[in-house]
Amino acid sequence: MRNMLQLLLLVAASLLLAATGYAQLRTVPANAKRATVGQPQVLPYVELNGKVLKLAPGGVIYDQNNRTIVHGALPPGADVAVTPALNGDIARIYILTPVERAQFSKKK
């Protein structure tokens, strides 16, 4: 009985740690371009670097903690990384963390 309880606790701890570790992973795609968010626009449009671009159907916006956010929660003036869809619309927007901003600065 005791061994069964220890095994159950070990499995529970492993699942908890695995879920926590997965939530921390975030990679911005290599083809992403850096941009700055402008004034709020009507969905599906987003102003980036002074240009109004269209968010692709199914386009996703990620905050600094890698959670998806809605279009209206995109803060003006935020530094973002943007990946294009095949038709030229915006497929993904990543609000950059300070570490990611530094990595983009090194690329230049």
MDAnalysis code that builds the backbone (N, CA, C; Angstrom):
import MDAnalysis as mda
import numpy as np

u = mda.Universe.empty(324, n_residues=108, atom_resindex=np.repeat(np.arange(108), 3), trajectory=True)
u.add_TopologyAttr("name", ["N", "CA", "C"] * 108)
u.add_TopologyAttr("resid", np.arange(1, 109))
u.add_TopologyAttr("resname", ["MET", "ARG", "ASN", "MET", "LEU", "GLN", "LEU", "LEU", "LEU", "LEU", "VAL", "ALA", "ALA", "SER", "LEU", "LEU", "LEU", "ALA", "ALA", "THR", "GLY", "TYR", "ALA", "GLN", "LEU", "ARG", "THR", "VAL", "PRO", "ALA", "ASN", "ALA", "LYS", "ARG", "ALA", "THR", "VAL", "GLY", "GLN", "PRO", "GLN", "VAL", "LEU", "PRO", "TYR", "VAL", "GLU", "LEU", "ASN", "GLY", "LYS", "VAL", "LEU", "LYS", "LEU", "ALA", "PRO", "GLY", "GLY", "VAL", "ILE", "TYR", "ASP", "GLN", "ASN", "ASN", "ARG", "THR", "ILE", "VAL", "HIS", "GLY", "ALA", "LEU", "PRO", "PRO", "GLY", "ALA", "ASP", "VAL", "ALA", "VAL", "THR", "PRO", "ALA", "LEU", "ASN", "GLY", "ASP", "ILE", "ALA", "ARG", "ILE", "TYR", "ILE", "LEU", "THR", "PRO", "VAL", "GLU", "ARG", "ALA", "GLN", "PHE", "SER", "LYS", "LYS", "LYS"])
u.atoms.positions = np.array([
    [0.821, -1.197, 0.000],
    [0.000, 0.000, 0.000],
    [0.864, 1.259, 0.000],
    [1.925, 1.208, 0.811],
    [2.805, 2.368, 0.899],
    [3.519, 2.620, -0.426],
    [3.972, 1.542, -1.077],
    [4.644, 1.676, -2.368],
    [3.712, 2.257, -3.426],
    [2.451, 1.852, -3.364],
    [1.455, 2.359, -4.307],
    [1.247, 3.861, -4.109],
    [1.211, 4.308, -2.866],
    [1.048, 5.730, -2.560],
    [2.261, 6.520, -3.042],
    [3.450, 5.996, -2.832],
    [4.670, 6.663, -3.292],
    [4.684, 6.764, -4.815],
    [4.285, 5.708, -5.483],
    [4.228, 5.714, -6.938],
    [3.224, 6.740, -7.436],
    [2.080, 6.804, -6.802],
    [1.056, 7.769, -7.181],
    [1.553, 9.205, -7.000],
    [2.223, 9.483, -5.894],
    [2.787, 10.812, -5.656],
    [3.869, 11.152, -6.677],
    [4.683, 10.183, -7.020],
    [5.736, 10.395, -8.011],
    [5.143, 10.721, -9.382],
    [4.119, 10.006, -9.783],
    [3.457, 10.265, -11.066],
    [2.803, 11.644, -11.068],
    [2.140, 11.997, -9.972],
    [1.487, 13.304, -9.875],
    [2.516, 14.430, -9.953],
    [3.633, 14.281, -9.255],
    [4.686, 15.305, -9.287],
    [5.293, 15.404, -10.685],
    [5.491, 14.297, -11.350],
    [6.045, 14.306, -12.706],
    [5.125, 15.030, -13.679],
    [3.826, 14.766, -13.581],
    [2.865, 15.435, -14.462],
    [2.820, 16.929, -14.191],
    [2.885, 17.315, -12.945],
    [2.865, 18.733, -12.591],
    [4.093, 19.443, -13.132],
    [5.250, 18.845, -12.953],
    [6.486, 19.463, -13.449],
    [6.537, 19.490, -14.968],
    [6.024, 18.462, -15.605],
    [6.017, 18.428, -17.072],
    [5.117, 19.527, -17.623],
    [3.967, 19.738, -17.018],
    [3.049, 20.781, -17.477],
    [3.653, 22.150, -17.260],
    [4.342, 22.360, -16.149],
    [4.970, 23.648, -15.866],
    [6.098, 23.915, -16.854],
    [6.901, 22.917, -17.137],
    [8.002, 23.088, -18.079],
    [7.511, 23.387, -19.489],
    [6.439, 22.743, -19.901],
    [5.893, 22.975, -21.232],
    [5.394, 24.404, -21.373],
    [4.802, 24.942, -20.346],
    [4.241, 26.291, -20.412],
    [5.330, 27.343, -20.564],
    [6.555, 27.026, -20.184],
    [7.639, 27.993, -20.233],
    [8.309, 28.061, -21.609],
    [8.063, 27.090, -22.480],
    [8.718, 27.068, -23.775],
    [8.110, 28.103, -24.708],
    [8.974, 28.833, -25.404],
    [8.491, 29.781, -26.394],
    [9.619, 30.021, -27.383],
    [9.337, 29.834, -28.632],
    [10.300, 30.142, -29.668],
    [9.615, 31.004, -30.717],
    [10.240, 32.107, -31.011],
    [9.740, 32.979, -32.060],
    [10.339, 32.460, -33.362],
    [9.524, 32.251, -34.404],
    [10.036, 31.701, -35.656],
    [11.165, 32.548, -36.260],
    [12.055, 31.880, -36.957],
    [13.209, 32.554, -37.549],
    [12.809, 33.556, -38.632],
    [11.669, 33.339, -39.291],
    [11.246, 34.247, -40.363],
    [10.448, 35.448, -39.848],
    [10.365, 35.601, -38.530],
    [9.599, 36.707, -37.956],
    [10.317, 38.034, -38.170],
    [9.548, 39.064, -38.418],
    [10.062, 40.426, -38.583],
    [9.643, 41.248, -37.371],
    [10.526, 42.140, -36.950],
    [10.224, 42.991, -35.801],
    [9.398, 44.186, -36.260],
    [8.440, 44.594, -35.429],
    [7.582, 45.734, -35.751],
    [7.118, 46.393, -34.453],
    [6.519, 47.562, -34.598],
    [5.934, 48.278, -33.473],
    [4.452, 48.471, -33.745],
    [3.641, 48.172, -32.742],
    [2.191, 48.289, -32.876],
    [1.797, 49.761, -32.836],
    [0.900, 50.141, -33.738],
    [0.400, 51.508, -33.772],
    [-0.927, 51.619, -33.044],
    [-1.742, 52.545, -33.480],
    [-3.045, 52.784, -32.861],
    [-3.987, 51.612, -33.125],
    [-4.935, 51.393, -32.210],
    [-5.904, 50.292, -32.403],
    [-6.704, 50.471, -33.688],
    [-6.965, 49.365, -34.361],
    [-7.734, 49.343, -35.598],
    [-8.917, 48.395, -35.430],
    [-9.851, 48.488, -36.337],
    [-11.001, 47.587, -36.337],
    [-10.541, 46.212, -36.820],
    [-10.991, 45.172, -36.115],
    [-10.657, 43.806, -36.502],
    [-11.103, 43.547, -37.941],
    [-10.328, 43.000, -38.793],
    [-9.112, 42.220, -38.658],
    [-7.839, 43.007, -38.954],
    [-7.865, 44.316, -38.857],
    [-6.704, 45.128, -39.223],
    [-5.857, 45.480, -38.010],
    [-4.535, 45.566, -38.251],
    [-3.566, 45.891, -37.222],
    [-2.595, 46.901, -37.829],
    [-2.267, 47.945, -37.083],
    [-1.280, 48.905, -37.560],
    [0.093, 48.508, -37.028],
    [1.015, 48.234, -37.960],
    [2.380, 47.855, -37.621],
    [3.348, 48.725, -38.402],
    [4.239, 49.407, -37.687],
    [5.227, 50.300, -38.313],
    [4.569, 51.328, -39.225],
    [3.411, 51.825, -38.832],
    [2.724, 52.846, -39.606],
    [1.892, 52.335, -40.773],
    [1.906, 51.037, -41.030],
    [1.117, 50.456, -42.115],
    [-0.038, 49.660, -41.521],
    [-1.195, 49.759, -42.125],
    [-2.348, 48.976, -41.686],
    [-2.350, 47.672, -42.471],
    [-2.206, 46.572, -41.743],
    [-2.147, 45.244, -42.339],
    [-3.308, 44.403, -41.826],
    [-3.622, 43.345, -42.552],
    [-4.749, 42.487, -42.196],
    [-4.261, 41.264, -41.434],
    [-4.936, 40.947, -40.330],
    [-4.667, 39.730, -39.588],
    [-5.355, 38.583, -40.334],
    [-4.602, 37.541, -40.631],
    [-5.127, 36.408, -41.407],
    [-6.248, 35.708, -40.650],
    [-7.160, 35.058, -41.381],
    [-8.152, 34.221, -40.706],
    [-7.417, 33.146, -39.901],
    [-7.720, 33.034, -38.652],
    [-7.003, 32.092, -37.793],
    [-5.714, 32.650, -37.251],
    [-5.424, 33.924, -37.518],
    [-4.219, 34.563, -36.989],
    [-4.274, 34.621, -35.470],
    [-3.111, 34.477, -34.835],
    [-3.054, 34.406, -33.383],
    [-2.097, 35.468, -32.857],
    [-2.464, 36.072, -31.720],
    [-1.620, 37.059, -31.054],
    [-1.208, 36.464, -29.712],
    [0.103, 36.432, -29.454],
    [0.642, 35.889, -28.208],
    [1.212, 37.014, -27.358],
    [0.921, 36.975, -26.037],
    [1.504, 37.974, -25.146],
    [2.899, 37.515, -24.713],
    [3.517, 38.256, -23.783],
    [4.878, 37.943, -23.354],
    [4.978, 36.639, -22.580],
    [3.855, 36.148, -22.071],
    [3.844, 34.879, -21.350],
    [3.367, 33.727, -22.224],
    [3.320, 33.958, -23.524],
    [2.931, 32.969, -24.527],
    [1.474, 32.540, -24.418],
    [0.635, 33.417, -23.882],
    [-0.806, 33.163, -23.845],
    [-1.429, 33.878, -25.038],
    [-2.460, 33.301, -25.592],
    [-3.141, 33.980, -26.692],
    [-4.006, 35.096, -26.129],
    [-4.032, 36.210, -26.856],
    [-4.849, 37.346, -26.446],
    [-5.719, 37.767, -27.620],
    [-6.753, 38.517, -27.331],
    [-7.643, 39.003, -28.378],
    [-7.069, 40.268, -28.995],
    [-7.531, 40.583, -30.166],
    [-7.073, 41.722, -30.936],
    [-7.115, 43.022, -30.131],
    [-8.179, 43.229, -29.376],
    [-8.344, 44.456, -28.607],
    [-7.366, 44.608, -27.454],
    [-6.709, 43.534, -27.037],
    [-5.750, 43.577, -25.934],
    [-4.325, 43.863, -26.409],
    [-4.128, 44.045, -27.702],
    [-2.801, 44.334, -28.241],
    [-2.434, 45.773, -27.881],
    [-1.411, 45.981, -27.034],
    [-1.113, 47.325, -26.557],
    [-0.403, 48.191, -27.604],
    [-0.880, 49.428, -27.828],
    [-0.200, 50.330, -28.759],
    [1.237, 50.590, -28.285],
    [2.157, 50.641, -29.229],
    [3.551, 50.901, -28.905],
    [4.357, 49.677, -28.525],
    [3.736, 48.515, -28.497],
    [4.445, 47.289, -28.112],
    [5.388, 46.843, -29.225],
    [6.558, 46.338, -28.831],
    [7.474, 45.716, -29.779],
    [6.992, 44.295, -30.015],
    [6.839, 43.936, -31.269],
    [6.318, 42.623, -31.611],
    [7.165, 41.974, -32.698],
    [7.030, 40.664, -32.804],
    [7.572, 39.904, -33.927],
    [6.366, 39.410, -34.713],
    [6.436, 39.515, -36.028],
    [5.302, 39.210, -36.897],
    [5.716, 38.172, -37.922],
    [4.877, 37.151, -38.104],
    [5.128, 36.170, -39.154],
    [4.015, 36.272, -40.188],
    [4.370, 36.220, -41.458],
    [3.360, 36.347, -42.510],
    [2.684, 35.018, -42.832],
    [1.467, 35.117, -43.323],
    [0.763, 33.954, -43.868],
    [1.146, 33.838, -45.342],
    [0.734, 32.774, -45.993],
    [1.087, 32.567, -47.397],
    [0.519, 33.641, -48.314],
    [-0.637, 34.201, -47.954],
    [-1.255, 35.216, -48.812],
    [-0.795, 36.631, -48.493],
    [0.156, 36.796, -47.567],
    [0.683, 38.113, -47.241],
    [0.057, 38.745, -46.007],
    [-1.024, 38.163, -45.484],
    [-1.615, 38.665, -44.242],
    [-0.704, 38.310, -43.066],
    [-1.078, 38.758, -41.874],
    [-0.305, 38.464, -40.671],
    [-0.844, 37.189, -40.030],
    [0.017, 36.174, -39.898],
    [-0.402, 34.890, -39.331],
    [-0.241, 34.863, -37.816],
    [0.875, 35.381, -37.315],
    [1.166, 35.349, -35.886],
    [1.795, 36.678, -35.469],
    [1.423, 37.116, -34.261],
    [2.043, 38.283, -33.645],
    [2.503, 37.857, -32.258],
    [3.776, 38.095, -31.959],
    [4.350, 37.777, -30.659],
    [4.774, 39.079, -29.997],
    [4.201, 39.412, -28.838],
    [4.683, 40.565, -28.080],
    [6.007, 40.139, -27.467],
    [7.069, 40.892, -27.746],
    [8.416, 40.483, -27.376],
    [8.728, 40.741, -25.906],
    [9.464, 39.816, -25.312],
    [9.994, 39.989, -23.966],
    [11.292, 40.788, -24.088],
    [11.823, 41.332, -22.986],
    [13.105, 42.048, -23.061],
    [14.241, 41.188, -23.635],
    [14.261, 39.916, -23.310],
    [15.308, 39.015, -23.832],
    [15.164, 38.869, -25.342],
    [13.946, 38.691, -25.820],
    [13.714, 38.553, -27.259],
    [14.037, 39.846, -27.994],
    [13.743, 40.991, -27.390],
    [14.109, 42.284, -28.012],
    [15.619, 42.369, -28.182],
    [16.355, 41.936, -27.169],
    [17.829, 41.950, -27.249],
    [18.318, 41.019, -28.352],
    [17.666, 39.863, -28.510],
    [18.068, 38.926, -29.570],
    [17.820, 39.533, -30.950],
    [16.695, 40.238, -31.125],
    [16.425, 40.884, -32.402],
    [17.427, 42.010, -32.670],
    [17.849, 42.712, -31.626],
    [18.841, 43.769, -31.793],
    [20.189, 43.212, -32.236],
    [20.542, 42.008, -31.736],
    [21.797, 41.353, -32.133],
    [21.769, 40.936, -33.591],
    [20.580, 40.570, -34.117],
    [20.465, 40.133, -35.511],
    [20.833, 41.251, -36.475],
    [20.546, 42.480, -36.100],
    [20.841, 43.611, -36.994],
    [22.301, 43.811, -37.043],
])
